Amino acid sequence: MPNPPCIKCPSGVRSCTSERLQMQRGYMISKANMTQRYHCPNAIACPGGDLPEELVPMCSPGYSGLGCTDCIETHGSADNTVLSCVPCATSVSKWAVQAFYSIVKDAVIFALAISSVMTAGSEAMHSTVLLNQLMSFATVAGTALSAVMQTSTFSKLSESLQNLLVGSGIMVDVAQGGQSGGLSTSCLAEFVGLPKTLWMAHILRSATPAVLIAFLSIYKDPWLALVVGTNCFLPEFCAGFGKYLVCFRVEKERRGGELMCSFLPDIPVATALITGMIILCFLVGVCGWMLAASSKTTPKPPHVVYLTNAYKEEFAAWEVERLVRKMLLTLVGAVLPITLAPALQLACLSVILVLSLVAYLHLLPYKEKAFNLIEAALLSDALIVTALSNSLLANDSNWAKTEATNQLLLFVTALLATAGAGGMLLLLIRAHLREHAAGAKSPEASD
């Protein structure tokens, strides 16, 4: 019987012989057409599979489809990025733990924010300012940690070091009030009998914040609920709409590769509708805070003190800048996942951070010099972390890379990210304790 005809090896192969073909990390081929390679938007999903033995599968466990962009039935899209698949919990106890973690995380951030607002007197409390600064910095720190965990350098670390970095990422997630990469709300939706879709996950993730905001609005003050709720949850809620706009190619455009927007809802004018919702989120946040900050009520309500009293009179509404910055940072991270467009994402983050840093250094909006210094230090730390993350991602794909250099970049990035968040958390706790002690000694507390 004659030997089968030879076929051309596809590009992107690690090795190609008459007996075995092995792809590079980040690429895959299908058995139906072994001459055509496909790019994986998430390089971790494509470990460098081989044919015909498939000792190493084309897609990592949990992934499937061309470009390994789909999650198999036992996995779901991670909450922090639509291009990563995580295992669904297999028992009621595991589901309970995950749901409890998500609910408690939202409740703790909300409670801290309420406490800061309600304890505000004629002058803004230090804990109020520190909490806002922490949440803003953690947005960038979380992105940086997600970036370094996508590299091959991270995958080569020992399990204990990986767990240490993952643990630091969880701490930053809690400080940010953001979504964890190890959880999948779409899996939870399927577990409770709802559609396993991105939009259903978006609804479920918004359920706890909605209940908390509604409760505070009914039992306390709608304006207070608006200010605290938007500060804690609006950036992530807005970023949830950005996930629908994630588009990618598995083949090069010049070779006819189509732009695939697999996450858009299957409804008419979906793109325009999603874009409109994002714009509406910004309008609600900015207009709501501007109206609250311009309140002439005497004495000032707690939420007005919360927004304005830390700043000089001419910059009374400056807290709006922080809200817009957090929303832009989280939205960029959602629309441009770090696995898909790392350089573009980090470039956008750098531009936002530079503009904020220049504005703070030029205007010095805080009344207290210490707060201006802390904000400038955090923005500088965030810029350095972003630059190091970008360098690590670029060096990770360089054929001439030195592994020791990559590991150094990884650990310095993680150290600066977690140190900034951890240091702010300690300052926040100390401020809360001091304010609580001062409140207990005040004449009003004695009465």
Secondary structure, DSSP 8 states (H G I E B T S, - for coil): ----------TTEEEE-SS-EEE-TTEEEETTEEEEEEE-SSGGG----EESS-SS-SS-TTEESGGG-EE-TTEEE-TT-TT-EEE---SHHHHHHHHHHHHHHHHHHHHHHHHHHHT--SS--HHHHHHHHHHHHHHHHHHHHHHHTTSHHHHTS-HHHHHHHHHHHHHHHHHHT---TT--HHHHHHHTTS--SHHHHHHHHHHHHHHHHHHHHHHT-HHHHHHHHHHHHHHHHHHHHHGGG--B-SS-GGGT---B-TTS-SSTTHHHHHHHHHHHHHHHHHHHHHHHHT---SS--HHHHHHHTTB-GGGTTTHHHHHHHHHHHHHHHHHS-TTT-HHHHHHHHHHHHHHHHHHHHHH--BSSHHHHHHHHHHHHHHHHHHHHHHHHHHHHT-TT--HHHHHHHHHHHHHHHHHHHHHHHHHHHHHHHHHHHHHHHSHHHH-
